[in-house]
Amino acid sequence: MGKLLFWIVLIILVLFVARIAGRMAAQRQSGAPSGKDKKQAPAQPKPLESMVRCAHCGIHLPRSEALLQNGQTWCSADHARLGPARR
């Protein structure tokens, strides 16, 4: 029983070390600041943006990506050309 417990703890320890090493390698590769440099300036989150619905297909997309014509929103110029969907 003692040997089994030893091997379980050893495997968990190896997986834990591998996980930490993987995170450190990913940070180095992405150019993210290390633990000492993290205190500089926190990244600003993107402001929330309202979603609008395409008048033709009904898909929802961010307002900044939508096309506004004749008071209606469209997901593409083709759908604006085709007009509102008939339901």
N, C-alpha and C positions, 0 to 999 in steps of 0.2 A: 504494500500500500504506500509506503514511503517513497519508493522509486517512482511510482505513477504520479504522485503529487509533485515530486521534483521535476519530472519531465513536463508536466502541465505548466508549472511556474516558469520553467526555462523557455518554453515555447511562447508564452505570453510576453515574457521579457524581450525576446528576440523580435516579435511582431511590433512591440511598442517602440523599440529602438529603430526598426526599419521605418515605421511611420514618421517618427521625428526626422530621420535622415531624408525621407522623401519630401517632407514639407520644407526643410532647409534648402534642398536642391531646387525645388520649385520657386522659392523666394529668390534665390540667386539667379535663376534663369529669367525670371520675369523682371528683375531689376527692382523689386520691392525693397524698401529700406529694412535694415536689420533691426533687432530689438533696441539697440541704443539710439537709432535714428528715428524711431517711430514717434517720439515726443515732439517733433517739429511742428507739423501742421496737419490736423486731421482732414481727410478728404471730405468735401462737401457733397452731400447726397443730391441727386438730381431732383428738381422740383416735380411734384406730381402734375400730370397733364390730363386734361379732360379728354374723354373719348367721344367720337362722333360716329354716326351710322351712315353708310353709303345708301343713297336714295334708290340705287338700282339693285344691288345684291344683298344689302343688309349687313355687310361685314362691319365690325367696329374697328376703328383705327384711331391713333392719336390725332388730335386736331392739327398739329404741325405737319402731318403727312397727308392730310386730306386736301382735296381740291374743292374750292368754294365757287360755285357759279349759280347765278339766279336765285340766291338765297338757300340753296341746297348744297349738301356736302356729297362728294363722290370719292371713291377710292382710286379712280384712274380717269384719264381723259376719255378713254373708250366708253366707260359707263356714263360719263357726262354727256357724250354725244348720243348715246342710246336713250337717255332719259330715264325717268322713274319706271320701276318695274310695275307691271299690271298684275294685280293680285285678285 
